[in-house]
Amino acid sequence: MNKRDLLIGFAIGILASILGSFLFVSFFTDFDFMSGIESMKSEGKLGKLITLGSILDLVAFGILLKMNKEMMARGVVLAVIAIAIITLFA
């Protein structure tokens, strides 16, 4: 059960980051999502976009801790670490 909860938390973290990036591109730029990603990548700001998208991971982490789902919250932290490593080398 613990590994399953960790995997669910990891998926929540990845999806929250993608949703946050989508919302940022949709509300604060004149581009649609894919052209916004391409524009940010060409300008060298993709890492900043992913960082802003990860703000929703903080919300998910807090909600999971409130619900006493510690293993899922660890999965969210693991997702943030994985996103940071991927952003660092991409």
Contact map, one row per residue, 1 for C-alpha under 8 A:
111110000000000000000000000000000000000000000000000000000000000000000000000000000000000000
111111000000000000000000000000000000000000000000000000000000000000000010000000000000000000
111111100000000000000000000000000000000000000000000000000000000000000000000000000000000000
111111110000000000000000000000000000000000000000000000000000000000000000000000000000000000
111111111000000000000000000000000000000000000000000000000000000000000011001000000000000000
011111111100000000000000000000000000000000000000000000000000000000000011111000000000000000
001111111110000000000000000000000000000000000000000000000000000000000001001000000000000000
000111111111000000000000000000000000000000000000000000000000000000000001001000000000000000
000011111111100000000000000000000000000000000000000000000000000000000011111100100000000000
000001111111110000000000000000000000000000000000000000000000000000000001011111100000000000
000000111111111000000000000000000000000000000000000000000000000000000000001100100000000000
000000011111111100000000000000000000000000000000000000000001000000000000000100000000000000
000000001111111110000000000000000000000000000000000000001001000000000000001110110000000000
000000000111111111000000000000000000000000000000000000000000000000000000000100110010000000
000000000011111111100000000000000000000000000000000000000000000000000000000000000000000000
000000000001111111110000000000000000000000000000000011011001000000000000000000000000000000
000000000000111111111000000000000000000000000000010011111000000000000000000000000000000000
000000000000011111111100000000000000000000000000010011000000000000000000000000000000000000
000000000000001111111110000000000000000000000000000010010000000000000000000000000000000000
000000000000000111111111000000000000000000000000000111110000000000000000000000000000000000
000000000000000011111111100000000000000000000000110111000000000000000000000000000000000000
000000000000000001111111110000001000000000000000000010000000000000000000000000000000000000
000000000000000000111111111000000000000000000000000010000000000000000000000000000000000000
000000000000000000011111111110000000000000000000100110000000000000000000000000000000000000
000000000000000000001111111111111001100000000000000000000000000000000000000000000000000000
000000000000000000000111111111111000000000000000000000000000000000000000000000000000000000
000000000000000000000011111110000000000000000000000000000000000000000000000000000000000000
000000000000000000000001111111000000000000000000000000000000000000000000000000000000000000
000000000000000000000001111111100001000000000000000000000000000000000000000000000000000000
000000000000000000000000110111110000000000000000000000000000000000000000000000000000000000
000000000000000000000000110011111111000000000000000000000000000000000000000000000000000000
000000000000000000000000110001111111000000000000000000000000000000000000000000000000000000
000000000000000000000100110000111111100000000000000000000000000000000000000000000000000000
000000000000000000000000000000111111110000000000000000000000000000000000000000000000000000
000000000000000000000000000000111111111000000000000000000000000000000000000000000000000000
000000000000000000000000100010111111111100000000000000000000000000000000000000000000000000
000000000000000000000000100000001111111110000100000000000000000000000000000000000000000000
000000000000000000000000000000000111111111000000000000000000000000000000000000000000000000
000000000000000000000000000000000011111111100000000000000000000000000000000000000000000000
000000000000000000000000000000000001111111111100100000000000000000000000000000000000000000
000000000000000000000000000000000000111111111100000000000000000000000000000000000000000000
000000000000000000000000000000000000011111111000000000000000000000000000000000000000000000
000000000000000000000000000000000000001111111100000000000000000000000000000000000000000000
000000000000000000000000000000000000000111111110000000000000000000000000000000000000000000
000000000000000000000000000000000000000111111111100000000000000000000000000000000000000000
000000000000000000000000000000000000100110111111110000000000000000000000000000000000000000
000000000000000000000000000000000000000000011111111000000000000000000000000000000000001100
000000000000000000000000000000000000000000001111111100000000000000000000000000000000000000
000000000000000000001001000000000000000100001111111110000000000000000000000000000000000000
000000000000000011001000000000000000000000000111111111000000000000000000000000000000001000
000000000000000000000000000000000000000000000011111111100000000000000000000000000000000000
000000000000000000011001000000000000000000000001111111100000000000000000000000000000000000
000000000000000111111111000000000000000000000000111111110000000000000000000000000000000000
000000000000000111011000000000000000000000000000011111111100000000000000000000010000000000
000000000000000010010000000000000000000000000000001111111110000000000000000000000000000000
000000000000000110110000000000000000000000000000000011111111000000000000000000000000000000
000000000000100110000000000000000000000000000000000001111111100000000000000100010000000000
000000000000000000000000000000000000000000000000000001111111110000000000000000000000000000
000000000000000000000000000000000000000000000000000000111111111000000000000000000000000000
000000000001100100000000000000000000000000000000000000011111111100000000100100000000000000
000000000000000000000000000000000000000000000000000000001111111110000000100110000000000000
000000000000000000000000000000000000000000000000000000000111111111000000100000000000000000
000000000000000000000000000000000000000000000000000000000011111111100000000000000000000000
000000000000000000000000000000000000000000000000000000000001111111111101100000000000000000
000000000000000000000000000000000000000000000000000000000000111111111100100000000000000000
000000000000000000000000000000000000000000000000000000000000011111111000000000000000000000
000000000000000000000000000000000000000000000000000000000000001111111000000000000000000000
000000000000000000000000000000000000000000000000000000000000000111111100000000000000000000
000000000000000000000000000000000000000000000000000000000000000111111111100000000000000000
000000000000000000000000000000000000000000000000000000000000000110011111110000000000000000
010011001000000000000000000000000000000000000000000000000000000000001111111000000000000000
000011111100000000000000000000000000000000000000000000000000000100001111111100000000000000
000001001000000000000000000000000000000000000000000000000001110110001111111110000000000000
000001001100000000000000000000000000000000000000000000000000000000000111111111000000000000
000011111110100000000000000000000000000000000000000000000000000000000011111111100000000000
000000001111110000000000000000000000000000000000000000001001100000000001111111110000000000
000000000100100000000000000000000000000000000000000000000000100000000000111111111000000000
000000000100000000000000000000000000000000000000000000000000000000000000011111111100000000
000000001110110000000000000000000000000000000000000000000000000000000000001111111110000000
000000000000110000000000000000000000000000000000000001001000000000000000000111111111000000
000000000000000000000000000000000000000000000000000000000000000000000000000011111111100000
000000000000000000000000000000000000000000000000000000000000000000000000000001111111110000
000000000000010000000000000000000000000000000000000000000000000000000000000000111111111000
000000000000000000000000000000000000000000000000000000000000000000000000000000011111111100
000000000000000000000000000000000000000000000000000000000000000000000000000000001111111110
000000000000000000000000000000000000000000000000000000000000000000000000000000000111111111
000000000000000000000000000000000000000000000010010000000000000000000000000000000011111111
000000000000000000000000000000000000000000000010000000000000000000000000000000000001111111
000000000000000000000000000000000000000000000000000000000000000000000000000000000000111111
000000000000000000000000000000000000000000000000000000000000000000000000000000000000011111
